[in-house]
Amino acid sequence: MKHRLYILPLLALLGLPAAAQAETLLVERTQQPVANAPARGLSMAEVEARFGAPQQKLDPRGGQKRQWPTINRWVYADYVVYFEKSRVIDVVAHQASPNEIGPKPPIR
């Protein structure tokens, strides 16, 4: 029984470097705010005035009921801006490389 306690951590250590080298987690990059991105609370007009027109304005989601506010999404080169009604609620960075594990592309 004592021998198994020593072997299991050793096997885990041997397998860890191979997996860690193959993947980069988006979490590592997102611990810092997205550079040059809209701040929470800005209006749509303020975002467009400061950062220019988005590459794409995706169809709004939600709004079917009063408790489900309409969410608008604007796609920029490095991030997607999420608006609740007309105010920024979040900014999500795009993947930096194909090997980075991060958010799935927005539903269109």
N, C-alpha and C positions, 0 to 999 in steps of 0.2 A: 504494500500500500504506500509506503514512504517513497518508493522509487517513482511511482506514478505522479506524485506531487512535484517532483523535480523535472520530469519529462514534459509535462503539459506547458509550463511557462517557457521552456526551451523551444518547443515546437511553435508556440505563438510568436516568439521573438524571431525565429527563422522565417516565418511566413509574412511578417509585418512589412519589412522593407520592400519586398516586391510589389505589394499592393499600394504602398504609400508613394512609390515612384511613378505609378501609372496614372494617378488621379490628382487633380488640384481642385480643392473645394471652393466654391464661390463664397462660402462663409468666411474664409480667410480674408478675402478682399472687402466684404461688406461690413466689416467691423469699423471701417472708416466711412464717413459719408461720401456720397458720389460727388466728385469735384465738379464745380461749375454747373450745378443742377438747381432747379427751383426749390425754394424752401416751403415747408408745410404752411398752409394758410394763404398763399398767394392766389389771386384770382386768375381766371383764364386769360383775361386781357393783360394782366401784369406779366404772366409767363410769356405770352406771345410778344409783348413789347421788349422784354429783357433777353429772351433766348431765341427769338425769331419764330417763324412758322414751323410747325412740326413736319416731319417727313410724311407722316400719315396720321389721320384722325380715325381711330377705330370706332365701330358702332357702339353706342351706349348700351350698358347692361343694367338690369334691375329697374326699379321704379314701378313695378306692377302693383305694389301696395305702399301705403303711407310709410310703414316701418322699413321699407327697402328703398333707400335712396338711389337715385340714378348715378351710376359710375361711368365717367368718361375716361378714355385712355388716349393719350397722345404719344406717338412714337418719335423719338429723336435718335440721333446716331448712336449714342452710348447708353441710353436709358429709356424707360417708359414712364411717363408721368400719369398718375392716377388722380382723378378729381372726384370728389363727392359733391354733387350738384355743380357748383362752379369754383370750388376751392381745392387746392392741392392737399391730398391726404398722404401721398407716398410717392417715392421715386425708386424704381427698381433698375439696377444696372443689368446690361446685357452680358452674356458670357464673353470673356476675354479671348478664349480659345476653344476649339472643339473638345479638348481634353478636360476642360473645366466642368464640374458637375454643378449645375445651377438651376434656375427656374426654367420651366418649360416655356416655349414661345406662347404669346397671348392667343387666346381663342379668337378667331376672326368671325 
